[in-house]
């Protein structure tokens, strides 16, 4: 998707993206494992959906309706709520509500006098609880107190509603911001790709499980750059992916260049520079390779 100039700059410097006065914060490394599978809730394919009514729904409505009908799908809806909580941050709580039969994302932001109303809110709550310890309040008193707190809460926050079209923009911005690449295939093809992915993993590890953990990746980047592990705690996932990619490509680039200059190998084509444009990887990119990949198999006469 195309971003505004301001959001392009914010993306380059790991700042929140802005959409209609709401900030979307980039996920940081502590959420790496969550966002590694975020496509399961942010980019659900409807290629094999058989319910015509569901197919016609906007994305957010589809996710909600599908989660109600299919218990095995509900985890995707729950996961979507977690993703939204991360990107909206602590200062922008949200609700997903229904207005006139349509699902709406409602985001709350602190009002200009938030601290003033928060103080009054806490004082009233503390006073009521202290009084309740002395005299048990009746139902009418509790209802009246709840209404008073609700009125103060309405002054503490302002709300912004996002419809289906808005959410589509927000969804795509979150994906761009966190290196989530859309890759859609029908169920049969996707099953085959997952099987191939598993076989490739087994072949590369000689039958032994060798899943790279976040700690392994952090160690690699730390070794390549000299950064301390603790300094990466607040690094965004997107920045981490980019830096790790550059660090590994740089080593490969100089290794192949040195071998070529020494006459030990001949290259079929120019070695891609490690400073070339970064492209985030999709979940099937490791098996959907093209013939021009740098690490293709060796041919005769040591040609790559």
GUGUTOR-283394 format. One record per residue (C-alpha): residue number from 1; residue in three letters; z, x, y. Coordinates in Angstrom, 1 decimal. Layout:
n:res:w:u:v
NUM:ALA:Z:X:Y;
...
This chain:
n:res:w:u:v
1:UNK:0.0:0.0:0.0;
2:UNK:-0.5:1.0:3.6;
3:UNK:2.6:1.9:5.6;
4:UNK:3.0:1.8:9.4;
5:UNK:3.0:5.1:11.2;
6:UNK:6.8:4.9:11.8;
7:UNK:7.4:4.2:8.1;
8:UNK:5.1:7.1:7.1;
9:UNK:7.3:9.4:9.2;
10:UNK:10.4:7.9:7.7;
11:UNK:9.1:8.4:4.2;
12:UNK:8.3:12.1:4.9;
13:UNK:11.9:12.8:6.1;
14:UNK:13.7:10.6:3.6;
15:UNK:14.7:8.0:6.1;
16:UNK:15.0:4.3:5.4;
17:UNK:11.8:2.3:5.6;
18:UNK:12.0:-0.7:7.9;
19:UNK:10.7:-4.2:7.2;
20:UNK:11.4:-7.0:9.8;
21:UNK:14.5:-5.3:11.0;
22:UNK:15.9:-4.7:7.5;
23:UNK:16.3:-1.2:6.3;
24:UNK:15.3:-0.1:2.8;
25:UNK:17.2:3.1:1.8;
26:UNK:15.6:5.6:-0.6;
27:UNK:17.5:5.9:-3.9;
28:UNK:19.4:9.2:-4.4;
29:UNK:19.8:11.3:-7.6;
30:UNK:23.0:9.5:-8.9;
31:UNK:20.7:6.5:-9.5;
32:UNK:17.9:8.6:-11.2;
33:UNK:18.3:7.0:-14.7;
34:UNK:18.3:3.5:-13.2;
35:UNK:15.1:4.1:-11.2;
36:UNK:13.4:5.9:-14.1;
37:UNK:12.9:2.4:-15.6;
38:UNK:12.8:0.4:-12.4;
39:UNK:9.2:-0.6:-13.1;
40:UNK:10.5:-3.0:-15.7;
41:UNK:11.8:-5.2:-12.9;
42:UNK:9.7:-4.2:-9.9;
43:UNK:6.3:-4.2:-11.5;
44:UNK:6.4:-6.6:-14.4;
45:UNK:2.9:-7.3:-15.8;
46:UNK:1.9:-11.0:-16.3;
47:UNK:-1.3:-10.2:-18.3;
48:UNK:0.1:-11.7:-21.5;
49:UNK:2.0:-14.6:-19.8;
50:UNK:1.0:-17.8:-21.5;
51:UNK:2.9:-20.3:-19.3;
52:UNK:0.4:-21.4:-16.7;
53:UNK:3.1:-22.7:-14.4;
54:UNK:4.8:-19.3:-14.4;
55:UNK:1.6:-17.5:-13.8;
56:UNK:1.1:-19.4:-10.5;
57:UNK:4.5:-18.5:-9.1;
58:UNK:5.1:-15.7:-6.6;
59:UNK:6.7:-12.6:-8.1;
60:UNK:10.3:-13.3:-7.1;
61:UNK:10.1:-16.9:-8.3;
62:UNK:8.5:-15.8:-11.5;
63:UNK:11.2:-13.3:-12.2;
64:UNK:13.9:-15.9:-11.7;
65:UNK:12.2:-18.7:-13.7;
66:UNK:11.3:-16.3:-16.5;
67:UNK:14.8:-15.1:-16.8;
68:UNK:16.1:-18.7:-17.2;
69:UNK:13.6:-19.5:-20.0;
70:UNK:13.6:-16.2:-21.9;
71:UNK:17.0:-14.6:-22.7;
72:UNK:15.4:-11.3:-23.6;
73:UNK:13.9:-11.2:-20.1;
74:UNK:17.2:-11.8:-18.2;
75:UNK:18.1:-8.1:-18.2;
76:UNK:15.0:-7.5:-15.9;
77:UNK:16.4:-10.1:-13.4;
78:UNK:19.9:-8.4:-13.5;
79:UNK:18.2:-5.0:-13.1;
80:UNK:16.3:-6.3:-10.0;
81:UNK:19.6:-7.3:-8.4;
82:UNK:21.0:-3.8:-9.0;
83:UNK:17.9:-2.1:-7.5;
84:UNK:18.1:-4.3:-4.4;
85:UNK:21.8:-3.5:-4.0;
86:UNK:21.0:0.2:-4.1;
87:UNK:18.1:0.1:-1.6;
88:UNK:19.8:-2.4:0.8;
89:UNK:23.0:-0.4:0.9;
90:UNK:26.6:-1.4:1.5;
91:UNK:26.1:-2.6:5.0;
92:UNK:23.3:-5.1:4.1;
93:UNK:24.7:-7.5:1.4;
94:UNK:22.3:-10.1:0.1;
95:UNK:22.0:-13.4:-1.8;
96:UNK:19.1:-14.8:-3.7;
97:UNK:19.1:-18.5:-2.9;
98:UNK:16.8:-21.6:-3.3;
99:UNK:15.5:-23.3:-0.2;
100:UNK:13.3:-26.4:-0.8;
101:UNK:12.5:-25.3:-4.3;
102:UNK:11.5:-21.7:-3.3;
103:UNK:13.5:-18.6:-4.2;
104:UNK:14.5:-16.7:-1.0;
105:UNK:16.0:-13.3:-0.5;
106:UNK:18.7:-13.6:2.2;
107:UNK:20.0:-10.3:3.7;
108:UNK:23.1:-10.1:5.8;
109:UNK:23.5:-7.6:8.6;
110:UNK:26.6:-6.9:10.7;
111:UNK:26.6:-8.6:14.1;
112:UNK:27.1:-6.8:17.4;
113:UNK:30.8:-7.8:17.4;
114:UNK:31.4:-7.1:13.8;
115:UNK:34.5:-5.0:14.2;
116:UNK:36.1:-7.5:16.4;
117:UNK:35.6:-10.4:14.0;
118:UNK:36.5:-8.3:11.0;
119:UNK:39.8:-7.5:12.6;
120:UNK:40.5:-11.2:13.3;
121:UNK:39.4:-12.0:9.7;
122:UNK:41.8:-9.6:8.2;
123:UNK:44.7:-10.6:10.5;
124:UNK:44.3:-14.3:9.6;
125:UNK:44.1:-13.5:5.9;
126:UNK:47.2:-11.3:6.0;
127:UNK:49.1:-13.9:8.0;
128:UNK:48.2:-16.8:5.6;
129:UNK:49.2:-14.8:2.5;
130:UNK:52.5:-13.8:4.0;
131:UNK:53.2:-17.5:4.9;
132:UNK:52.1:-18.5:1.4;
133:UNK:54.8:-16.3:-0.2;
134:UNK:57.4:-18.2:1.8;
135:UNK:56.0:-21.7:1.4;
136:UNK:53.5:-22.8:-1.2;
137:UNK:50.5:-24.2:0.8;
138:UNK:49.1:-27.5:-0.1;
139:UNK:45.4:-28.2:-0.9;
140:UNK:44.6:-29.4:2.6;
141:UNK:46.0:-26.2:4.1;
142:UNK:44.1:-24.0:1.7;
143:UNK:40.8:-25.9:2.5;
144:UNK:41.5:-25.6:6.2;
145:UNK:42.2:-21.9:5.9;
146:UNK:39.0:-21.3:3.9;
147:UNK:36.9:-23.1:6.5;
148:UNK:38.4:-20.9:9.3;
149:UNK:37.6:-17.7:7.4;
150:UNK:34.0:-19.0:6.7;
151:UNK:33.5:-19.6:10.4;
152:UNK:34.6:-16.1:11.2;
153:UNK:32.3:-14.7:8.5;
154:UNK:29.4:-16.4:10.1;
155:UNK:30.2:-14.6:13.3;
156:UNK:30.6:-11.2:11.5;
157:UNK:27.1:-11.4:10.0;
158:UNK:23.6:-12.5:10.9;
159:UNK:21.2:-13.5:8.1;
160:UNK:17.5:-12.8:7.6;
161:UNK:15.5:-14.8:5.1;
162:UNK:12.5:-13.3:3.2;
163:UNK:10.0:-15.6:1.5;
164:UNK:7.7:-14.8:-1.4;
165:UNK:5.1:-13.0:0.7;
166:UNK:7.8:-10.9:2.4;
167:UNK:9.3:-9.9:-0.9;
168:UNK:5.9:-8.8:-2.2;
169:UNK:5.8:-6.3:0.7;
170:UNK:9.4:-5.2:0.1;
171:UNK:8.8:-4.7:-3.6;
172:UNK:5.8:-2.5:-3.0;
173:UNK:7.7:-0.5:-0.3;
174:UNK:10.5:0.2:-2.7;
175:UNK:8.0:1.4:-5.3;
176:UNK:6.3:3.8:-2.9;
177:UNK:9.6:5.0:-1.6;
178:UNK:11.0:5.8:-5.1;
179:UNK:7.9:7.2:-6.9;
180:UNK:7.3:4.1:-9.1;
181:UNK:3.6:4.0:-10.1;
182:UNK:2.1:0.6:-11.3;
183:UNK:0.4:0.9:-14.7;
184:UNK:-0.6:-2.5:-16.2;
185:UNK:-1.9:-3.0:-19.8;
186:UNK:-1.8:-5.9:-22.2;
187:UNK:1.0:-6.1:-24.7;
188:UNK:-1.1:-4.7:-27.6;
189:UNK:-2.4:-1.7:-25.5;
190:UNK:1.1:-1.0:-24.1;
191:UNK:2.6:-1.0:-27.6;
192:UNK:-0.1:1.5:-28.7;
193:UNK:0.6:3.7:-25.6;
194:UNK:4.3:3.7:-26.3;
195:UNK:3.7:4.7:-30.0;
196:UNK:1.4:7.6:-28.8;
197:UNK:4.0:8.7:-26.3;
198:UNK:6.6:8.8:-29.0;
199:UNK:4.3:10.8:-31.4;
200:UNK:3.5:13.3:-28.6;
201:UNK:7.2:13.8:-27.9;
202:UNK:7.9:14.4:-31.6;
203:UNK:5.0:16.8:-31.9;
204:UNK:6.1:18.8:-28.9;
205:UNK:9.7:19.1:-30.2;
206:UNK:8.7:19.8:-33.8;
207:UNK:10.4:16.7:-35.0;
208:UNK:13.6:17.3:-33.0;
209:UNK:14.7:15.0:-30.1;
210:UNK:14.2:16.8:-26.8;
211:UNK:14.7:14.3:-24.1;
212:UNK:15.2:15.9:-20.7;
213:UNK:18.3:14.7:-19.0;
214:UNK:18.9:14.6:-15.3;
215:UNK:21.3:17.6:-15.7;
216:UNK:18.4:19.6:-17.3;
217:UNK:16.1:18.7:-14.4;
218:UNK:18.7:19.6:-11.8;
219:UNK:19.3:22.9:-13.5;
220:UNK:15.6:23.7:-13.5;
221:UNK:15.2:23.0:-9.8;
222:UNK:18.4:24.9:-9.0;
223:UNK:17.1:27.9:-10.9;
224:UNK:13.7:27.7:-9.2;
225:UNK:14.9:27.2:-5.7;
226:UNK:18.4:28.7:-5.6;
227:UNK:19.9:25.4:-4.5;
228:UNK:23.3:24.6:-5.8;
229:UNK:23.7:21.5:-8.0;
230:UNK:26.3:20.0:-5.7;
231:UNK:23.8:20.2:-2.8;
232:UNK:21.4:17.8:-4.6;
233:UNK:23.9:14.9:-4.8;
234:UNK:22.4:13.2:-1.7;
235:UNK:18.8:14.3:-2.4;
236:UNK:16.4:11.3:-2.8;
237:UNK:14.7:10.8:-6.1;
238:UNK:11.3:11.1:-4.4;
239:UNK:12.2:14.4:-2.8;
240:UNK:13.6:15.7:-6.0;
241:UNK:10.4:14.8:-7.9;
242:UNK:8.2:16.4:-5.3;
243:UNK:10.2:19.7:-5.1;
244:UNK:10.4:20.0:-8.9;
245:UNK:6.7:19.4:-9.2;
246:UNK:6.0:22.1:-6.6;
247:UNK:8.4:24.6:-8.2;
248:UNK:6.8:24.2:-11.6;
249:UNK:3.2:24.2:-10.3;
250:UNK:3.9:27.3:-8.3;
251:UNK:5.0:29.3:-11.4;
252:UNK:2.0:28.1:-13.3;
253:UNK:-0.4:28.9:-10.5;
254:UNK:0.7:32.5:-10.0;
255:UNK:0.8:33.1:-13.8;
256:UNK:-2.8:31.9:-14.4;
257:UNK:-4.1:33.6:-11.3;
258:UNK:-2.5:36.9:-12.4;
259:UNK:-4.0:36.6:-15.9;
260:UNK:-7.4:35.7:-14.4;
261:UNK:-7.4:38.7:-12.0;
262:UNK:-6.4:41.0:-14.8;
263:UNK:-9.4:39.8:-16.8;
264:UNK:-7.2:38.5:-19.7;
265:UNK:-8.6:34.9:-19.4;
266:UNK:-11.5:33.2:-17.8;
267:UNK:-11.1:29.9:-16.0;
268:UNK:-13.6:27.1:-16.4;
269:UNK:-12.8:25.9:-12.9;
270:UNK:-10.6:27.0:-10.0;
271:UNK:-6.9:26.8:-10.6;
272:UNK:-5.4:23.9:-8.6;
273:UNK:-3.2:25.3:-5.9;
274:UNK:0.5:24.6:-6.1;
275:UNK:0.3:23.4:-2.5;
276:UNK:-2.1:20.6:-3.4;
277:UNK:-1.3:16.9:-2.6;
278:UNK:1.5:15.5:-4.7;
279:UNK:0.8:12.5:-6.8;
280:UNK:3.7:10.6:-8.5;
281:UNK:3.4:10.2:-12.3;
282:UNK:3.2:7.0:-14.2;
283:UNK:5.1:6.4:-17.4;
284:UNK:1.9:6.9:-19.5;
285:UNK:0.4:9.8:-17.5;
286:UNK:1.4:12.4:-20.1;
287:UNK:-0.9:10.8:-22.7;
288:UNK:-3.6:9.4:-20.3;
289:UNK:-4.9:12.8:-19.3;
290:UNK:-8.3:13.7:-18.0;
291:UNK:-10.5:16.6:-19.1;
292:UNK:-9.9:18.6:-16.0;
293:UNK:-6.1:19.0:-16.5;
294:UNK:-4.8:22.5:-16.0;
295:UNK:-2.9:22.6:-19.2;
296:UNK:-5.7:21.5:-21.5;
297:UNK:-6.1:23.1:-24.8;
298:UNK:-7.5:26.7:-25.1;
299:UNK:-11.2:27.1:-26.0;
300:UNK:-13.0:30.0:-27.5;
301:UNK:-13.1:33.3:-25.7;
302:UNK:-9.7:32.5:-24.2;
303:UNK:-11.3:30.0:-21.8;
304:UNK:-9.0:27.3:-20.5;
